[in-house]
Amino acid sequence: QQAQVQAGEMIGALAAQSLGEPATQMTLNTFHYAGVSAKNVTLGVRRLKEIINVSKKPKTSSLTVYLTGQATNNAEQCKQV
């Protein structure tokens, strides 16, 4: 129920803002780090293209899982999740 939105919510504008803000910030960061070899900012561009194009086989995907309860202390239970 946490992912549900209220009826009438302008999800198109919200989705555009959710993609537009990080994309703009990523673009600005490429200018700040121009010529710096230690900072690779081009990885975000590839991931953004995968998200926008709804790639069936993403190459740069990631997933963060936060466990609660007893699973946090038991490696076998963590693997089952």
C-alpha positions in Angstrom: 0.0 0.0 0.0 3.0 2.3 0.3 3.4 2.5 -3.5 -0.3 3.5 -4.2 -1.1 7.1 -5.1 -4.3 9.0 -4.4 -6.9 9.3 -7.2 -6.3 12.4 -9.2 -2.5 12.5 -8.5 -0.6 14.0 -11.4 1.7 11.0 -11.9 2.9 12.1 -15.3 4.4 15.3 -14.0 5.8 13.4 -11.0 7.4 10.8 -13.1 8.9 13.4 -15.4 10.3 15.3 -12.5 11.7 12.1 -10.9 13.7 11.4 -14.1 14.4 14.9 -15.1 16.0 16.2 -11.9 18.7 13.4 -11.6 19.4 13.5 -15.3 20.0 17.3 -15.1 22.2 16.9 -12.1 24.2 14.1 -13.8 24.7 16.3 -16.8 25.9 19.2 -14.7 28.3 16.8 -12.9 29.9 15.8 -16.2 30.9 19.4 -16.7 32.3 19.7 -13.2 34.4 16.6 -13.6 35.6 17.2 -17.1 39.2 16.1 -17.5 39.3 14.3 -14.1 40.1 10.6 -14.8 39.4 9.5 -11.2 35.7 10.2 -11.4 33.6 8.3 -13.9 30.3 10.0 -14.4 29.4 8.4 -17.7 28.0 5.2 -16.0 24.8 7.1 -15.0 24.1 7.9 -18.6 24.1 4.2 -19.6 21.7 3.4 -16.8 19.4 6.3 -17.6 19.1 5.1 -21.2 18.3 1.6 -20.0 15.5 2.9 -17.8 14.0 5.2 -20.4 14.2 2.5 -23.2 12.8 -0.2 -20.8 15.7 -2.5 -21.6 14.9 -6.2 -21.3 18.4 -7.1 -20.4 19.9 -4.3 -18.3 23.6 -4.3 -17.9 24.0 -1.8 -15.0 21.1 -2.8 -12.8 21.3 -2.9 -9.0 19.1 -3.7 -6.1 19.4 -2.8 -2.5 17.5 -5.0 0.0 17.1 -4.0 3.6 16.3 -6.9 6.0 14.6 -6.7 9.3 14.2 -9.1 12.2 16.1 -12.3 12.6 17.1 -12.4 8.9 19.7 -9.6 9.5 21.8 -12.0 11.7 21.3 -15.2 9.8 23.2 -15.7 6.5 21.0 -18.7 5.4 17.8 -16.7 5.9 19.3 -13.8 3.9 20.0 -16.1 1.0 16.4 -17.3 1.0 15.1 -13.8 0.6 
